Amino acid sequence: WEKEKLLNSIRREVVEQSDRFNKTRSFVPSSYGSRELSILSYGNFFFPRTWQATQYGLAEAYSLRNWRVPTKGPLRILDLGSGSGAGGLSVIHLLRSLGVPNPIMLEAFDYSGKSLAMMKNVHQACRVLWPKSSIKTRRQDLRDAWPELKPGSFDLVLLGFSLNELSEGDSPANHLDWLMGVARHLKPSGVLLILEPADSRTCSNLQQKSSALTSEKPALHQHAPYFNGLPCPFISGKAKYYSHEVRKIIPTGIVDKINAPLHLETRAVKFGLSILGKRKADPVPGGAGVCRLVSPVKKTKGTLSFVGIGADGKEYRYEFQRRDLQREEKNQLMALERGDVIRLPESLQHMEDNRMRVSSTLGMEFLFVPRVSGEIAA
């Protein structure tokens, strides 16, 4: 009875937090992170989703965008608006899984002292997940003042679902000044990784801010979500689909138990992404021949199709005639997710209205197709 009572309390808090993130957009210290029930509910339901979204973002920076981690010495990470550590701890865990040997120093800032204490407790209790790492926390509301830190000292700065909260109700000019303050703390090879909720307004704001940062002095260079430093075409009205990821995830057992009567989405995580750095993005040739999926794969009577942003920054619709495809090829295409990056076969034919026709998947390359299971759609 006591366990069920606690579960029901957690469920009510989960619904309240979900509404706060997605509907009311109310971000004050009393909203969450100040009560034990709030932290417990976040930790059991939202923590795993933030963890997995952050790993997708970091995996792209590391494996596709050629983020250059230092070859020796400590790797320094700054987590702004860390909460109870889902993002920052996810980063150091994945770096260890990728075989990065450097000592890792993580500095985390948040206005909730209880959340920061939880982060330190989790780090200490699970040291086997992140050997040779240390964390330092500081309680501070980043909307009030910028922390005193040495410029040019961080290899990675993480803003994990916190930028929209920090900038809520503030002017765009102040947002930009604040982000330039963040950029000053990056090493020359460092990257700024920003993850945001997946609604159209928040994602568009993220891409607008990212594009504006490329015009500042000193400028940052945009590495992702698209290619060759080009901005998201949606923000200038040149695309139908706005930029966000939709990734399948495997919910934990406790998430399934909490969610049983709530019926919230737990088998996919959706998020906006931007990766910026002080060095220029690596060139990606290929025009329409390389793309990032921005739509789900659509199945009609005669075709399989999806929309993607090409290496030239333009939106294209890619169509495969089903009659030309083997069953394995159809399954391969249907397994693609929004956010995957692929190189199309040389059989690509340019049709009218930025439609691209492809006769086969033979020769298609999967440049970034991450999966929770470790498998790719190949």
C-alpha atoms as one frame of an Amber mdcrd trajectory, in Angstrom:
protein
   0.000   0.000   0.000   2.782   2.430   0.904   4.623   1.664  -2.357   1.475
   2.242  -4.412   0.802   5.486  -2.550   4.316   6.690  -3.370   3.913   5.634
  -7.012   0.691   7.629  -7.297   2.397  10.669  -5.763   5.223  10.316  -8.288
   2.708   9.987 -11.128   0.955  13.213 -10.143   4.295  14.995  -9.959   5.374
  13.582 -13.349   2.202  14.929 -14.980   2.759  18.311 -13.317   6.379  18.452
 -14.474   5.418  17.366 -17.992   2.833  20.161 -18.179   5.373  22.639 -16.820
   7.957  21.713 -19.459   5.506  21.540 -22.375   2.558  23.838 -21.594   2.871
  26.437 -18.838   6.608  27.145 -19.429   6.943  28.220 -15.781  10.564  28.182
 -14.664  11.201  29.490 -11.163  13.265  27.827  -8.427  10.088  26.627  -6.721
   8.929  24.837  -9.888  11.115  21.778  -9.399  14.415  20.850  -7.849  13.381
  22.244  -4.451  11.336  19.309  -3.099  12.296  15.694  -2.472   9.238  14.421
  -4.381  10.094  16.640  -7.355  13.660  15.334  -7.548  12.538  11.737  -6.996
   9.958  12.003  -9.786  12.378  13.650 -12.199  15.074  11.110 -11.401  12.860
   8.097 -12.040  10.996   9.331 -15.120  12.779  12.162 -16.948  16.423  11.478
 -15.992  16.749   8.433 -18.338  15.303  10.406 -21.275  17.706  13.312 -20.783
  20.571  10.818 -20.367  19.825   9.136 -23.698  19.201  12.377 -25.619  22.538
  13.749 -24.383  24.353  10.609 -25.498  22.915  11.010 -28.997  24.150  14.611
 -29.140  27.612  13.811 -27.809  27.946  10.784 -30.100  27.359  13.058 -33.087
  29.905  15.631 -31.913  32.491  12.908 -31.363  31.932  10.510 -34.266  30.496
  12.664 -37.071  31.566  16.251 -36.347  35.162  15.391 -35.453  35.246  17.014
 -32.026  38.928  16.914 -31.160  39.392  15.883 -27.551  42.810  16.632 -26.047
  45.426  13.942 -26.597  46.801  14.370 -23.089  45.903  16.108 -19.861  42.461
  16.380 -18.278  39.305  16.816 -20.327  37.260  19.668 -18.828  33.472  19.843
 -19.161  31.096  22.595 -18.044  27.433  21.680 -17.465  25.202  24.758 -17.189
  21.785  24.144 -15.650  22.807  20.606 -14.749  19.870  19.672 -12.523  20.550
  16.301 -10.913  23.184  15.433 -13.513  21.447  13.441 -16.246  23.314  15.320
 -18.985  26.743  15.779 -17.434  26.973  12.250 -16.047  25.772  10.877 -19.378
  28.625  12.720 -21.105  31.388  11.344 -18.903  29.908   7.839 -19.086  29.833
   7.866 -22.903  33.362   9.275 -23.117  34.587   6.344 -21.048  32.583   3.933
 -23.224  34.236   5.446 -26.310  37.652   4.726 -24.845  38.696   8.313 -24.091
  41.449   7.763 -21.474  41.947  11.301 -20.147  41.044  12.240 -16.598  37.686
  14.054 -16.764  36.815  17.130 -14.689  33.130  18.075 -14.717  31.919  21.406
 -13.315  28.153  21.710 -12.844  26.027  24.772 -12.109  22.384  24.829 -11.066
  20.111  26.878  -8.800  18.909  23.778  -6.917  21.228  22.722  -4.125  19.256
  19.498  -3.632  19.650  18.566  -7.298  23.393  19.200  -7.155  23.666  17.065
  -4.016  21.844  14.271  -5.842  24.293  14.577  -8.740  27.291  14.224  -6.420
  25.713  11.247  -4.658  25.037   9.448  -7.958  28.579  10.134  -9.154  30.062
   8.791  -5.933  27.800   5.722  -5.792  28.444   4.661  -9.405  32.135   5.399
  -9.839  32.602   2.224 -11.889  30.689   3.978 -14.707  33.142   6.898 -14.922
  36.604   6.028 -13.539  39.217   8.792 -13.281  36.569  11.513 -13.152  35.752
  14.242 -10.667  32.884  16.676 -10.316  32.632  20.105  -8.780  29.230  21.695
  -8.219  28.186  25.265  -7.598  24.739  26.503  -6.648  23.972  29.548  -8.773
  21.059  30.943 -10.750  22.685  31.611 -14.114  20.029  34.206 -14.952  21.404
  36.487 -12.238  25.146  36.396 -12.848  27.740  34.619 -14.930  30.075  32.386
 -12.879  33.689  33.482 -12.549  35.611  30.986 -14.622  38.859  31.097 -16.544
  38.238  31.903 -20.247  39.259  29.307 -22.822  39.446  26.461 -20.334  36.713
  23.973 -21.339  36.721  21.255 -23.991  32.934  20.903 -23.897  30.172  23.154
 -22.616  26.789  21.480 -22.226  23.422  23.232 -22.139  21.078  20.291 -21.691
  17.446  21.439 -21.939  18.312  24.537 -19.908  18.765  27.349 -22.446  15.007
  27.797 -22.946  14.554  28.134 -19.178  17.404  30.599 -18.774  16.155  32.816
 -21.608  12.405  32.625 -20.920  11.002  36.178 -20.951  14.366  37.811 -21.731
  15.248  39.802 -24.853  16.972  38.126 -27.848  19.910  40.540 -27.511  20.471
  39.419 -23.926  20.279  35.775 -25.013  23.051  36.388 -27.528  25.255  38.239
 -25.045  24.811  35.401 -22.565  25.730  32.756 -25.144  28.801  34.724 -26.210
  29.797  34.673 -22.554  29.497  30.898 -22.697  31.598  30.737 -25.864  34.459
  32.649 -24.241  35.036  29.684 -21.952  35.662  27.233 -24.807  39.139  26.107
 -25.761  40.058  26.674 -29.444  39.127  23.032 -30.130  36.136  23.019 -27.786
  32.468  22.619 -28.686  29.201  23.948 -27.340  26.523  21.234 -27.241  22.948
  22.493 -26.847  19.901  20.261 -26.467  16.389  21.673 -26.244  12.769  20.456
 -26.073  11.396  19.455 -29.469   8.487  21.858 -29.934   8.654  24.022 -33.056
   8.975  27.360 -31.249  11.823  26.287 -28.973  13.729  24.519 -31.757  13.361
  27.496 -34.089  14.614  29.825 -31.351  17.605  27.545 -30.858  18.497  27.581
 -34.557  18.018  31.365 -34.778  20.366  31.902 -31.842  22.881  29.452 -33.293
  22.829  31.244 -36.640  23.237  34.628 -34.933  26.302  33.381 -33.054  28.036
  32.711 -36.379  27.846  36.447 -37.165  29.313  37.672 -33.878  32.932  38.654
 -33.297  34.653  36.421 -32.477  32.284  34.132 -34.344  31.353  30.589 -33.531
  30.954  28.091 -36.356  27.912  25.858 -36.635  28.771  22.156 -36.889  25.290
  20.642 -36.490  22.524  19.851 -37.106  23.385  20.444 -40.770  26.546  20.748
 -42.818  29.313  23.116 -43.911  28.396  25.736 -41.307  25.018  26.354 -42.953
  21.992  27.429 -40.889  18.659  25.675 -40.575  16.603  26.626 -43.682  13.340
  26.506 -41.705  14.138  29.732 -39.837  14.308  31.666 -43.127  11.132  30.110
 -44.526  13.006  27.889 -46.999  11.927  24.553 -45.534   8.720  22.865 -44.437
  10.178  20.776 -41.631  11.793  22.265 -38.547  14.944  20.743 -37.103  14.517
  18.162 -34.342  15.466  14.579 -33.594  13.096  11.687 -32.917  14.996   8.716
 -31.505  13.694   5.372 -30.304  14.688   4.527 -26.749  14.149   1.617 -24.389
  12.363   2.738 -21.189  13.504   1.366 -17.861  11.261  -0.944 -15.864  10.437
   1.757 -13.320   9.480   4.168 -16.124   7.059   1.574 -17.507   5.588   1.048
 -14.047   5.106   4.771 -13.399   3.690   5.326 -16.869   1.219   2.410 -16.902
  -1.879   4.544 -16.101  -0.492   7.784 -17.614   0.104   6.634 -21.214   2.832
   9.226 -21.819   5.316   8.748 -24.668   8.231   6.743 -23.275   9.598   4.817
 -26.278  10.950   7.808 -28.176  12.881  10.874 -27.139  12.485  14.107 -29.112
  14.883  17.022 -28.909  16.404  19.953 -30.749  20.169  19.982 -31.307  22.901
  22.480 -32.049  26.666  21.940 -31.996  28.949  24.976 -32.343  32.688  25.452
 -32.067  35.489  27.970 -32.468  37.016  26.099 -35.399  35.272  25.807 -38.758
  33.083  22.802 -39.469  34.694  20.038 -41.495  33.609  20.295 -45.161  30.965
  17.823 -46.345  30.790  17.597 -50.160  27.885  16.059 -51.998  25.056  18.596
 -52.231  21.768  16.695 -52.210  23.703  13.427 -52.112  24.264  13.753 -48.357
  21.325  14.524 -46.096  19.974  14.575 -42.571  16.447  13.224 -42.231  13.991
  15.815 -40.907  10.809  13.809 -41.452   9.653  10.278 -40.733   9.822   7.776
 -43.577   6.467   7.836 -45.389   5.022   4.707 -46.973   2.537   5.098 -49.839
   1.187   2.606 -52.362   4.013   3.228 -54.805   6.875   4.848 -52.886   8.876
   5.136 -49.708   9.947   8.723 -49.117  11.410  11.114 -46.582  12.489  14.746
 -46.409  16.084  15.679 -45.671  18.380  18.694 -45.570  21.263  18.279 -47.996
  24.909  19.225 -47.557  24.078  22.408 -49.489  21.562  23.482 -46.821  18.487
  22.898 -49.004  15.432  20.771 -48.271  14.802  17.786 -50.568  12.239  15.004
 -50.790  13.849  11.623 -51.503  11.622   9.030 -53.190  12.241   5.310 -53.650
   9.970   3.348 -56.004   8.789   0.356 -54.001   8.624  -1.863 -57.083  12.395
  -1.436 -57.492  13.230  -2.453 -53.917  13.910  -5.809 -52.328  12.250  -6.581
 -48.989  15.527  -6.020 -47.134  15.881  -2.592 -48.737  12.348  -1.622 -47.709
  12.987  -2.705 -44.138  16.257  -0.804 -44.171  14.548   2.416 -45.230  11.618
   2.026 -42.827  14.120   1.682 -39.957  15.584   5.158 -40.576  14.902   7.779
 -37.886  14.589  11.540 -37.920  18.125  12.823 -37.352  19.952  10.059 -39.242
  22.666  11.223 -41.653  23.151   9.235 -44.860  24.937   9.423 -48.193  22.631
   8.529 -51.082  23.671   6.228 -53.948  25.050   7.657 -57.183  21.797   6.593
 -58.881  20.173   9.704 -57.370  18.076  11.571 -59.978  17.084  15.214 -59.566
  13.393  15.755 -60.406  11.292  18.942 -60.296  10.477  20.812 -57.041  13.597
  19.533 -55.248  12.411  15.935 -55.503  15.135  13.314 -55.701  14.398   9.844
 -57.079  16.475   6.862 -55.965  16.155   3.452 -57.616  18.043   1.366 -55.051
  19.723   1.486 -51.657  22.802  -0.179 -53.155  25.758   2.044 -52.331  23.928
   4.030 -49.644  26.222   4.923 -46.735  25.126   5.365 -43.127  27.223   8.276
 -41.865  25.450   8.686 -38.523  22.734   6.178 -37.667  22.985   5.611 -33.905
  20.795   3.046 -32.192  20.294   2.235 -28.521  20.927  -1.448 -29.224  24.241
  -0.619 -30.894  22.928  -1.746 -34.286  22.352   0.415 -37.353  19.856   0.125
 -40.154  22.195  -1.758 -42.438
